[in-house]
Amino acid sequence: DAEPNGLPLMLPYEYSQKIERIKITSQINDYFHLSKVNVLSAKESQNIDTVNIFYKSLSEIKIIDFKQKDKGLMELSNVFGSVAAQNISNEFCRLQNGNVVKEFTNCINTYECIRLNLFGDDEFSSCNKSFSVKISNFLYFHNSKVPFFVIQSQTIADAFYFPTIGIYYGMAFGLELIILQNLIEVLSSSKEVTDYLFSSAKSTFLGWIVHHGLPYHYFYDVMPMVHISLKDEEACKHPILSIHNEAYLKLDDFYDCKFQILQRESPLLYFENSFFIRLLKNNFSNIQNKHDNVYEYITSFVDSGKLKYEHNYKITKPVIWIGIIAGKRTWVEQVIGYALIIRKILKSYKNAFFIFDGMTTGEGAYKKSYKEHQEIINEILSKVSHSVNYLSLNGAYASEKLYFASMVDFFITDGATSSMYVAKFFKKHGVAFFYDNKKLIRHTHYNTIFYPQDFVHPLDGNKRWDFVSYSIEPKKFARFVLDKLALTLKAPNP
């Protein structure tokens, strides 16, 4: 559950203030009928000191929130004029709602680049350059007027960013200032990157890039679009790239595709004379996923025996999955609580097999046992007097967790990512807990009974919600869990 690539968790104070002003230093632009856009001719763009045309100061950037439709359109019109503003808004809507991968594939096959008609005139903006910084991908579009980036971080198109005039238009979801700061640092300090962006050398499409630093976002935000793309006859002809420890499936085990994991040595990733496009969700992929469910597709490989995992464990019944939480949030009494539950279960089910779940290791990285989680597992076992038949999946690959999750009879986990493999993928029965269930609205929990929220007490409500640990009284929780276990197994309460 660690934040990916050391991304700062909180914004510095000077970046957390709402930005209302934009410093205008540009020449008059007849095309937009306003004095707020610096237009670069093709000739000028070849000769200018490219590092200096990009805004370096975050405080000078104007954030225009797409969700505030009327206000956002008015602010866009003040910069670009009403016709261009409406077209920019329409194009953004299309990227959020359309079959973008099919469109991009057709463009690449026809023009060897991707194209957008952003300003509503006869000129298309073209992209054949891209680079990745930490959690975000940036597609660079050039034209004879105003170059721009399509930012890919949460969705396949979070925003348009116009670097020469300091305008951000798109989804304002709380991370945009961090993303822009990362981008500004690269554009300000890396002449190699700006030379690459302005190079006239031919660039070829390297492939679709699929990655995320956290398993939850990988499976919820990335895989629905991947599934659609790899079932498209033309899109799947292009390679799938991923980044070590940020790829949670070896996609060529599940799809007929060319798949390669890249070693990322620094937060910045780009390739000379090549570009790549990141696959992330949009509304189209979310809707399509309801009809052609990627999670059912993945579990079918386990159910059919296509996905196997060799092991020497003697799996006996019932199989109980226990989610261990450590790091940024935790159930502070989990050692006492889980030890009590295991002792009670073993009194009635001597052959019970326990699976302890912890962190997930991404493909391309060596499996390791995450220390905090393993210490908790060891401490739980030390408080159980019986011999315990168990397996630790702390640090296992996602495919390994999927394989063993299919065998589970009952689970006990927190309601966040720990519940994903058992509750979402395999729809197993179990008990989950969290201090504020409304925060889990994006998680899917089939056949899951939540421990009453009134008995889960947050310990520091001033922290960001997903960093809040909580207290649950072990004996009362154990009685609740054992009652639900008995009903599930249709056996006397242990």
DRENTIMAR-517852 format. One record per atom (N, C-alpha, C, CB): x, y, z. Coordinates in steps of 0.1 Angstrom, whole numbers, plus 5000, padded with zeros to 4 digits. Each point is the difference from the previous one (the first is absolute). Last residue first. Glycine has a CB too. Example, Ala and Ser with C-alpha at 12.3 -4.5 7.8 and 13.67 -1.06 7.14 Angstrom:
<sites>
512849785071;500950115000;499250115008;501249944978;499149495021;499150125000;500950125000;498149885012;
</sites>
This chain:
<sites>
481847805162;501249955007;500150075014;501149964978;494249934995;501050115003;501249955008;498050165000;499349504967;499950075013;501050115002;499149795010;499750124940;500549915011;499750075013;501849904985;498050254966;498849925004;500449905011;498950044978;503850314999;500449864999;498849905004;502450075005;497050404997;500549984987;500349854998;501050235000;497649935042;498950004991;500549974985;498950185015;504349855019;499249885003;498850004990;500650005024;502350374976;500749894995;499149875001;502250105006;496350305013;499950014986;500749884993;499850255001;500649795046;498649984997;499850004985;499450125021;504849994995;499849855002;498549974997;501849995017;499650474982;500649924989;499749855001;501950174999;496750125036;499350044987;500549914989;499750245008;502549735033;498649945001;499350024987;500050035025;504150184979;500249864999;498649935000;502350015011;497950454999;500249974986;500149854997;501250234998;498649915046;498750034994;500149974985;499550185017;504549795008;499149905004;498650014993;501149985022;502550354971;500249874994;498949905004;502450055001;497350494990;500149915012;500049864995;498850175015;503050254956;498849915001;500349915012;499650014975;502550485001;500049905011;498749924999;501450155014;502050144948;498849995008;500149895010;498750094980;504150284981;499949875007;498850005009;502549974999;498750334956;499550005013;499949855005;498750214996;502549984960;501249995009;499549995015;501450134983;495849954978;500649874998;501249985008;499049994977;498650435024;499149895004;500749864999;498150144993;504850295020;499249964987;499349875003;501750124985;499150135060;500849964989;499249984987;501549885016;496750245027;500650114993;500949964988;499950135022;497749585011;499250054989;500650114992;498149925013;503549675019;500550134997;499350054988;502349955009;496549645011;500950055010;500550144997;500649765005;494649934985;501250064994;500850065011;498850044978;497749545026;500350145005;501350064994;498849945022;496949674974;501450024995;500350155002;499749824982;496049995028;501049935009;501450014995;498249845007;498050344970;500050065013;501049945010;497650054996;501549784959;500950115001;500150075013;499650034976;499249445013;499350135003;501050115002;498149885009;503349714960;499950025015;499450145002;501949845005;497149904949;500950105007;499750005015;500150144979;499549484979;499350065012;500950105007;498549805002;501249974945;500850055011;499150065011;501950044984;497449784969;499949905011;500850045012;499649824983;502050464978;498949904999;500049925012;500250004975;501850495012;500049905011;498849914997;501250155017;502150274959;498949914999;500149895010;499850054975;502150495022;500349865002;498749924998;501950055016;498150424984;500549954988;500449865000;500850234995;497650025044;498949994990;500549944987;499050205010;502849895037;500349884992;499149994988;500949895020;498850445015;501350024993;500349894991;500850135019;495549865011;499750094988;501350024992;498150115013;501949655029;499749924988;499750084987;499149835015;503850235031;499050084993;499749944986;500950215012;501949575020;499550105009;498950094993;502249995013;498849484977;500650124997;499350115009;500649934976;499449495009;499950115010;500750124995;499849835019;498049634966;501050114998;499750115010;500149954975;498849495014;499850125008;501050104997;498949865019;499049714949;500950045011;499650125007;501849904988;497749744965;499350055011;501050045011;498049864995;503050164950;499949915012;499250075011;502349904993;499050214958;498750025006;499849905012;499150074978;504750034990;499449875002;498750005008;502349904998;500250514990;500249914989;499249875001;502350094999;497250255035;499750054987;500249894989;500750235008;500349675038;498650055000;499650044986;500350085023;504249744986;498949915004;498650054998;501649915017;502350354972;500149874993;498949915004;502550035000;497650415020;499850004986;500149864993;501050235000;499649975047;498949924997;499849964985;498950105020;504550204999;500249865005;498949914997;501350105018;498750384972;500649914990;500249865005;501250204991;495450045039;500750074988;500749894992;500450215014;497149725028;499250014988;500650074988;498250015016;504149655023;499450145000;499350014986;501950095015;498149425002;501050104996;499450145003;500949854982;498249585018;499950115010;501150104996;499149855019;498149694957;501150105002;499650105011;500649974975;498249495002;499650115008;501150105002;498349865012;502049754960;498649985005;499550125007;500549765002;503650164957;499650055013;498549975003;501750184998;501249754962;499849885009;499350045013;502049894990;499550424975;498949924994;499649885010;500850064976;502950235032;498850065004;498849924995;501150234999;503449664988;499649955014;498750065004;502449985006;499350164952;499949855000;499549955014;501949994983;499050475011;498849964993;499849855001;500250204985;503849985031;498950035009;498749964994;501350195010;502549774964;500149905010;498850025010;502549994998;498150334968;499549874994;500049895011;500950074977;501050355034;498550015000;499449874994;500150244997;504649745029;499550064988;498550005000;502149934988;500550085060;499749914988;499650084988;499449825016;501550335031;501150024990;499849914988;501550065018;496049785022;500650135002;501250014990;499350015024;497649614986;500150064986;500650145001;498049864993;502049665038;500150155000;500150044986;501250005022;496649555005;500850054988;500050155001;499449804986;499449755050;499850134994;500950024988;499350095022;498949605024;500349974986;499750124992;499549755003;501850185051;499250074990;500549964986;499550195015;500549645040;500750004988;499150054989;501549815007;497550365043;499949884991;501050014988;497549985006;502050385026;500749885006;499949884991;499450095023;500750454967;499149884998;500749885005;498950114980;503250325018;499050015010;498949894999;500450245001;503349834968;500649975013;499050005011;502050114992;496750004964;500349865001;500649965014;500349994975;499050475014;498749935001;500349855002;498950174985;504850095006;499550035013;498749935003;501250225000;500849754957;500749935010;499550025014;502050014985;496150254981;499749864998;500749915010;499650044975;501650415024;498649995005;499649854999;499450244994;504749884986;500150005015;498649995007;502050154997;498249884956;500549875005;500150005015;501249964978;497650445000;498949904999;500549875006;499150124980;504150225017;498950045010;498949905000;500550244997;503149704971;500449985014;498850035010;502350064993;497549734957;500050145005;500049995015;498750094980;503249574983;499150005011;500150145006;500249755004;500750124943;500650025013;498950005011;501950134989;499349764954;499150005011;500850025013;498549844987;503150374966;500249885008;499050015012;502449984994;496550254958;500850035012;500149875008;499250245001;498349784959;501250064996;500950045012;498950094980;495949905028;500849924991;501250074996;497949894991;500050245056;499750014986;500949914992;499350245003;498849705049;501250044992;499650004985;501649895017;495550185031;500149934987;501250054993;497549984998;501049995058;500350084988;500149914987;501150165015;496449585021;500750135003;500250084988;501249895019;496049645004;500350094989;500750125005;498049914987;501149555030;500250145004;500450094988;500849925023;496449604987;500850074990;500250145005;499249854981;499449635042;500050155000;500950064990;499449995024;497649534989;501250054994;499950154998;500349784987;497449795045;499950134993;501350054995;498150065015;500449535011;500849994987;500050144993;499449764998;498250165043;501449975003;500950004987;499349865019;496150364999;500549954987;501549985001;498250134988;499450005051;498949934993;500549944986;498450155011;504650095017;499349925010;498949914993;500550175018;502050174959;500749875001;499449915010;502150124993;496350335001;499749924988;500649865002;499950214986;501150115047;498649955001;499649914988;499450225012;504949984989;499949905011;498649955001;501750125013;499150234957;500649874995;499949905011;501650134986;496950305025;499149944989;500649874996;499250224992;503450045037;498849955007;499149924990;500150195017;503650044966;500549885007;498849945008;502350105003;497050304974;500149894990;500449875008;500650164981;499050245044;498849964995;500149884991;499350245001;504649965018;499249935010;498749954994;500950155018;501850094953;500849895005;499149925010;502250124996;496250294986;499849894992;500849875004;499750164982;499350335035;499949885008;500049874992;498850135017;501550314963;501149995010;499949885009;500050254999;498949854949;499149975011;501049975012;498049914985;503450424974;500049875005;498949995010;502549984997;500450344962;498949985009;500049865005;498650184988;505149974987;499450135001;498749995008;500950064978;502049535029;500550114992;499150125002;500849854983;497249645019;501250075007;500450124991;500849795011;495549754993;500250144996;501150065009;497550024993;500349474989;500950075010;500250144995;501249795007;494949804985;500850124994;500750075011;498350024982;499849455010;500250115010;500850114994;499849845020;497249684967;500850114995;500050115010;499649944976;499349505024;499650145006;501150104995;498849895020;499149584969;501150094997;499550145004;500949864981;497549635040;499750124991;501250094998;497749995008;503549594983;498850085002;499750025014;499249924978;505850004994;498949935007;498850105002;501649845011;503350104960;498950095002;498849925006;500750154981;504849815015;498849915001;498850095004;501549795006;503250364967;499250015011;498849904999;500650245002;503249874967;500049885008;499250005012;502349974992;497650274955;500350025014;500049865007;499050245000;500250064949;500649885006;500350035015;501049934978;495350284989;501150055008;500649875007;499150245002;497549924952;500349915011;501350065007;499049804988;497050314972;501050075009;500249915012;499250234993;498049604975;501050064992;501150075008;498350024981;497549755034;501249945002;501150054991;498849805007;496550355000;500249904990;501349925001;498750154985;500150215045;499049905001;500249884990;498450185008;504550204992;500249925012;499049895000;500950205012;498750104954;501249944998;500449915012;500850194985;495450095016;499749894992;501349924997;498150124990;501950305032;499849895009;499749874992;499150165018;501550254958;501349965007;499749875009;500850245000;495549964978;500949944990;501349955007;499150164983;497850075043;499549874997;500949934990;497750075005;503250375004;500349925012;499549864998;499950215014;499350124953;501449965000;500349915011;500650214989;494649864985;500750035013;501449945000;497850005011;498350184957;501149904997;501050025011;499750014975;496450245028;499549904991;501149894997;498550184990;502450205038;498849945006;499449894991;499550225011;504250044975;500449905010;498849945006;502250125004;497450254967;500349874992;500349895010;500850134981;498750315037;498749944995;500249874993;499250234998;504749995016;499249975012;498749934996;501150195013;501749994953;500549875005;499249965013;502350064991;496650364991;499749904990;500549865005;500250174982;500850225042;498649965002;499749894991;499450235007;505649785003;499150114998;498649955002;501750124984;503849695029;498550004999;499550134994;499949845019;505150014968;499350025013;498550014997;502050125010;503249794965;498649955001;499450035014;500549824982;503650444989;499649935012;498649964999;501750125013;502149974948;498850055005;499649915012;499250094977;505650064993;499149895005;498850075006;501949845005;502750254959;499150055009;499149885005;500050234990;505249904983;498849915003;499150085009;501449794997;503050364990;499449964987;498949905002;502250044990;500550015053;500250084989;499449934987;502250095011;495949855039;500949934991;500250094987;499249785008;499550255050;499650034986;501049934991;499050225007;499749875050;500149904990;499650054986;499649825018;501750335038;499750044986;500349884991;500750245006;500149715041;498550044998;499750044986;500050075024;504049584981;499750135006;498650044998;502350074996;499449514989;501150045009;499850135007;501549874985;495549704992;500050155002;501150045010;497550014994;501349564971;500750035013;500050165000;501449785001;494949904973;501150094999;500650025014;499150114979;497849494995;500250085012;501350084999;498749825014;497749954947;501450025005;499950085012;500949984977;495949734984;500050065013;501550015005;497749915005;498549984952;501550015002;500150085013;500649994975;495049705015;500650134998;501549995002;497950125008;497349625001;500949984988;500750134997;498549814991;499750075059;499650054987;501049974990;498850195011;501749675035;498550014999;499550054986;500150055024;504649904990;499449875005;498450004998;501949995017;500950394972;500049904989;499649865005;501850134989;498550255040;498950014992;500049894989;499850245005;501949795045;500849984987;498949984990;502049895011;497250405034;499749884993;501049994988;497650015006;502750355024;499549905009;499549874993;499450195016;504250254980;499149924991;499649885009;501250074978;501950265036;498750074998;499149934990;501250225005;503249635007;499450025013;498850094999;502249975011;500650064946;500249905011;499550055013;502049914988;495850244966;501250045008;500149905012;499750244993;498149724953;499750035014;501350035008;498049854999;499450094947;501250025009;499650025014;501250114981;496849674970;499750055013;501250015008;497749904999;501650124944;500549945012;499450065013;502149954988;495150024965;501150085006;500549945013;499150214988;497249614989;501249974992;501250085005;498549964980;496950075037;500949905007;501249964991;498049925011;498650404974;500850055011;501049905006;498050155005;498949734960;501150084995;500950055012;498650074981;497649655027;500849934991;501250084996;498049884992;499550145055;499950074988;501049944990;499150215012;500849675034;499049924992;499650074987;499149915022;503950285009;500649884996;499049904994;501750035018;496950404999;501050024990;500649874994;500650215011;496249795025;499450054988;501150004989;498250135013;503449785029;499249894996;499350034986;499649935024;502850404999;500949904995;499249894993;501850065017;495950275008;500450054987;501049904993;499750235008;498949665036;498850014991;500450054986;498650045020;504949945015;499649884993;498750004991;501149895019;500750495009;500849974988;499449884993;502050085012;496250095030;500150124991;500749964987;500050155020;499149535016;498850074998;500150114989;499649965024;504149754988;498949924996;498750084998;501049815013;503050414999;500349924989;498849934995;502449975008;497550275032;499850094988;500349924987;500750205014;499949575028;498650054998;499850074988;499850015025;504749864987;499149894994;498650054998;501549835010;502750514988;499249945010;499049904994;500150215014;503150054961;500849975012;499149935010;501550194995;497949794950;499650085011;500849955013;497750054990;501849884950;500649995013;499350085011;502249964988;498449944955;499149965010;500749985014;498649884982;501850334963;500749975012;498949995011;502150134993;498449804950;499250045012;500749975012;497949964987;505050134968;499049915005;499150075011;501549814994;501950374973;500749895007;498949905005;501950165006;498250214952;499349965011;500649875006;497950104990;505050284984;499149894997;499349965013;501549924982;501150544993;499749925012;499049894998;500550215014;503350154958;498849925000;499949925013;500149994975;502350495024;500349864996;498749925001;502350025008;498450455004;499249974988;500349864995;500150244994;500050005058;500849944989;499149974988;501549905017;497350285028;500050094988;500849944988;499850195016;499749575026;498750054997;500050084987;499450005024;504749864994;499349894995;498650044995;501349845015;501450475008;500549984986;499349884993;502250085008;496750015037;499450104991;500649994986;499750155020;502049555012;498649974998;499450114991;499849895022;504750154991;499849884992;498649984996;502049905011;499350445020;500050044986;499949884990;501550195007;496949895045;500549904991;500050054985;499249825016;499250435024;501449955003;500649914990;499450035023;496150184976;500950105004;501449965001;498250105012;498249604978;500150094989;501050115003;497649964994;501449735040;500749934989;500250104989;498949785006;498850375032;501449975003;500749944988;499349975024;496150114972;500750125000;501549975003;498050145006;499049514999;500250034986;500850124999;497849904994;501049975049;500949904994;500350044986;499149825015;497750445006;501350035005;501049904995;499050105020;496549834969;500650124992;501450035006;497650094996;500049575026;500349964987;500750114992;498149845001;500350265042;501249925001;500449954986;499349925022;496750324980;501250095003;501349925002;498450165011;497449624982;500450064988;501250095003;497750004991;499549705038;501449984997;500650084989;499649775008;495750265007;500950015012;501449974997;498049945013;498350084954;499749895010;500950005012;499249874981;498950394972;500750045012;499749915011;499950244993;500049734950;499549965013;500850055011;499149794990;501250504967;499649865001;499549975014;501749944983;501750444993;498649984999;499749855000;499850214987;504350195022;499749865002;498549994999;502049965015;502150414969;498649975002;499849855002;499350204986;504850115003;499749975014;498549975002;501950135006;500849984953;499150105006;499649975014;499250064977;503649654996;500550144997;499250115006;500949904979;498049625026;501250045007;500550144997;500649775001;494649965001;500750084990;501250075006;497850044988;498949505021;500850105006;500850074989;500249875021;495249794988;500950074990;500850105008;498449974980;499349565042;500050154997;500850034988;499850045024;499249514992;499650085012;499850144996;501349845015;498749684959;500350144997;499450095011;499949964975;500349575029;500750004987;500250154996;499149774994;500550175058;499249954989;500850014987;497850065011;504350055030;498949925005;499149944990;500050165019;503950054965;500449965013;498949915007;501450215001;500250084952;499549875003;500549965014;499849934975;499750544990;500549945013;499349875002;500650225010;500650094946;498949935006;500649925011;498749984978;503250495000;500249875004;498649945003;502350055010;499450364954;499449965013;500349865003;498250164996;502950334970;500249865003;499349965013;502250014988;496550374976;500349995014;500249855003;498750205006;501549974946;499450105009;500549985014;498050014985;502849704976;500650134997;499550115009;500249934976;500449565040;499350064989;500650134998;497849885006;502749635027;500550124994;499150054988;502449935007;497649735042;499450044987;500650134994;497949875007;503349715032;500350144995;499450024986;502150005014;497049685033;500049994985;500150154995;498649795000;502549945049;499850134993;500149984985;500850135020;498449585031;500550004986;499650134993;499949754999;500850095057;499350064989;500749984986;499150175016;502349715031;498849944998;499250044987;499949985025;505250124977;499449945012;498749934996;501150175015;500350044945;500750055013;499249955012;500950214988;499749714953;499449975013;500850055012;499049804990;500250324953;500949965011;499249985012;501950124990;497749974951;499549985013;501049975010;497849924990;500950204954;501050015011;499249995013;501550154986;496549894970;500849894999;501250005010;499449984975;495750295009;500849965011;500849874996;498450095017;498650384962;500549864999;500949975011;499950024976;495750325007;501250005008;500549855000;499250205014;497850054946;500149905011;501350025007;498549844987;498450524983;501349945003;499849905011;501250214993;495350084988;500449904990;501349935004;498950134983;498050075056;500350064987;500449884991;500750235010;498249755038;498850014991;500350064987;498750025020;504349855019;499550145000;498950024990;502350075006;499949505003;499750065013;499350134998;501949885010;499149664965;499650134994;499550095012;499449904977;504249665021;498850065006;499750134993;500449895022;502849624972;499650134996;498750045007;501249974978;503549665021;498650025004;499750154998;500049815017;503549864954;500050095012;498550005004;502050144993;499449644967;501249985009;500150095011;501249914981;495250044985;500850115000;501349985007;498050144998;498649514996;499950084988;501150115000;497549965000;502149735037;500149924988;500050084987;498949825012;500450405029;501449955000;500249924987;500149995025;495550164984;501050114997;501449954998;498550165013;498249545002;499850034986;500950114995;497649935003;502549955043;500649904992;499850034985;499549835018;498550455014;501550024999;500649904991;500050095023;495449874984;500350124993;501550024998;497950105009;500649555018;499749974986;500450124992;498149845006;502250225040;501149914995;499849964985;500249915024;496550355000;501250084996;501149914994;499450165019;495349864988;500949884998;501450064995;498049844995;498850495035;500049924988;500949885000;499550214989;499750155046;498849914998;500149914988;498750185010;504650165005;499549945013;499049894997;500450225012;501350044952;501149915006;499649935013;501750164989;495350164991;500249884991;501049915006;499350144980;500150275041;498949915003;500149874992;498550205005;504650144986;500349945013;498949905004;501250215007;498250054954;501149904998;500349935013;500950134982;496050235020;499549884993;501049894998;498450164988;503150255030;499149935009;499449884994;499550225011;503050064961;500949935010;499249925010;501650194998;496050074972;500549884993;501049935010;499850114977;498250305037;499049894999;500649884994;498250174998;504650205003;499849955014;498949894999;500650235010;500450014950;501149905004;499749945014;501650134986;495450205000;499949894991;501149895004;499150154982;500750275042;498949915003;500049874991;498750205008;505950055008;498850044992;498949895001;501550134984;502849875040;500149954986;498950054991;501049805009;499650345039;501349984994;500049974985;500749915023;495350155002;500850125003;501449994994;498750045021;498349594978;499750104990;500850135001;497749914999;502649745034;500749974987;499850104990;499749765006;498050305034;501450025002;500849964987;499749975025;495749944975;500250145000;501550045002;497750035009;501049524995;499950044986;500250154999;498449824995;501550005048;501249954993;500050054985;500149805015;496150285012;501150085005;501349974992;499050025023;497249714969;499850144996;501150095003;497649975003;502849575012;499850024986;499950144995;499049785000;503349955039;499250125001;499750064986;501150055023;501549564979;498749975007;499250125002;501149815011;503350224971;499049964990;498749975007;501849904986;502150445031;499449875003;498949974990;500550035025;504250264976;498650024996;499449865001;500550194984;504250105033;499249875001;498650024996;501649915017;503350374974;498650015002;499349865000;500050244990;505349945022;499149914992;498650025004;501849844997;502250365023;499550084988;499049924992;502250114999;500249725040;499150115004;499450084989;501350015021;502149654974;498749945002;499050115004;501149795007;503450274962;499450035013;498649945002;501450215001;501349784958;500849935011;499350015013;502150044987;496449974957;499950065014;500749925010;497850104993;503849904955;499149945009;499950075014;500549784988;502550344975;498650034996;499049945010;500750014976;504249945026;499550125006;498550034995;502350085001;500449544985;499849995014;499350125005;502149865002;499250114952;498749935004;499849995015;500249874979;502150484987;500549935011;498849935007;502050175003;497649944945;499950065013;500749915010;497850104994;501749804958;501150085004;500050055014;500150074977;496549665001;501249934997;501250085006;499049914979;496650265023;500149895009;501349924997;497549995002;501250374970;500450055013;500349885009;498750214997;499649694961;501350054999;500650055013;499650064977;495949815019;500849884999;501550045000;498249884987;498750455039;500049954986;500949885000;499550234990;497849965053;501349974994;499849954986;501049955023;496150365016;500049914988;501449984995;497650074995;499950085053;501250024992;500149894989;501250095021;494650165008;500649874995;501250044992;497849894999;499050425021;500549925011;500649874995;498250095013;499250314968;501450035002;500649915010;499650244994;496249704968;500350045014;501550025001;498049875009;499449944953;499450135002;500350055015;498249954983;503249634992;499149995011;499450145004;501449815008;501650174955;499149884998;499049995011;501949884989;501550465011;498950034992;499049884999;501450164987;502249995052;499749884991;498750034992;501249845016;503050445014;498649994995;499849894990;499850255004;504149695033;499650104990;498649984995;502450014993;499449875059;500149964986;499550114990;499649775008;500750165042;501250074995;500049984985;501249975021;495749975027;499950004986;501250084994;497549985001;500949735046;500850114995;500049994985;501450005021;494849855016;500949954989;500850124995;498449814994;498450035053;500550104990;500949934990;499950175018;497849615019;499050084993;500550094989;498849995022;502149535012;500650104990;499050074993;502049854998;498249925053;499250004987;500750104991;497849925011;505149835026;499150114999;499350004986;501450145016;502249574999;498749955004;498950114999;501149835015;503850204977;499349944989;498549965003;502249924992;500950265041;499850104989;499349954988;502150115008;498949605030;499050115002;499850094989;500549985024;501049524965;500650115008;499050125001;502349934992;495749585001;500650114993;500750105009;498249974983;501349495026;499350125002;500750114992;499349935023;502349634973;498649975004;499250135002;500749795010;503750084956;499650065013;498549995003;501950164996;500949474977;499250124997;499650075013;499149904979;503749685009;500350115010;499350124998;502149905002;497249694973;501150084995;500350115010;499549944977;495849865032;500949964990;501150104998;498249884989;499250005058;499850094988;501149974990;499050175015;499449435018;500850125000;499750094988;501849875012;496349695002;499250125000;500850135000;498349875012;
</sites>
